[in-house]
């Protein structure tokens, strides 16, 4: 337990007299929190144009000097929206996990009703259950998808260590009830919490410590096995794309948390102090590039801060309502703007369609 007056490095909580739930703190974002939020948003933006593209084709198409979503600019997908909603719920709850769960559930309902163009199947089912009146304790579906991992890194930097497992469980079970989804998300959250202080050269030892902790839980395969392969790949000096190819037989990183988390962890330890290189490497791995780049970006961003993220990329992030400013201040837009969010999502969907049509053309 922390001594009185001591705070988690990235926390927005205080160890003085606790505030009631619903009172939002005015404290400015710590470097870790800002780096995590912006790191995930920029990683999401850079990976989005290459989602579900094979590694072979990415090698021919990809350029990383600037975003490639629309005319040299980019925006975020559900990966950015989920980390923003989670951070806002953490601030609102002020340390109370039940309030956090209710607030995040409410935010997910609002988000879902605005028609997000990008949403995983398990998250879709869970949000539909929430909208139909299912309680938060019964909204999750059995899935080991990577949705909860999108919300995990910010928990690691904003929630005190002694409460982290409870907050991760609350976030995960809203949408996913598979134990692998929860443990995979907890690993991401812990890594984010420790990222500023870790020695990247000892990544294999850190991973081995995590796998040893959960080794007696048989229901966590193949997550633990793939994490052990991550540790071995680090010791062998493999690149991130080479490791991903080994893990997925060259098909690209899937939305399965046992693929997503090991690749993001590998990318963090291989490129902990080089944000741009880490993002480029996970995108070259192919598959679910926006989510893997988002999680990787959050982890490295927590360590290097906003200034460690390429300025050219940050300046070309052009989105609403989850702009860079909103991510920093974590405020909800007025309900009256909800129809505009629907229109934004429709425009986003149309741009995605143009990318899908482009993929029908060479080079293949």
MOVENBEL-V843752 format. One record per helix or strand of 2 or more residues. SS is the DSSP state (a for helix, b for strand). FROM is the first residue (numbers start at 1). LEN is the number of residues. If there is no record, write none. Layout:
SS,FROM,LEN + SS,FROM,LEN
This chain:
a,31,18 + a,55,7 + b,73,2 + a,78,16 + a,97,17 + a,121,11 + a,136,3 + a,147,4 + a,152,7 + a,161,13 + a,179,19 + a,200,14 + a,218,3 + a,223,14 + a,240,9 + a,257,14 + a,275,10 + a,289,16 + a,306,3 + a,311,5 + a,324,6 + a,335,24
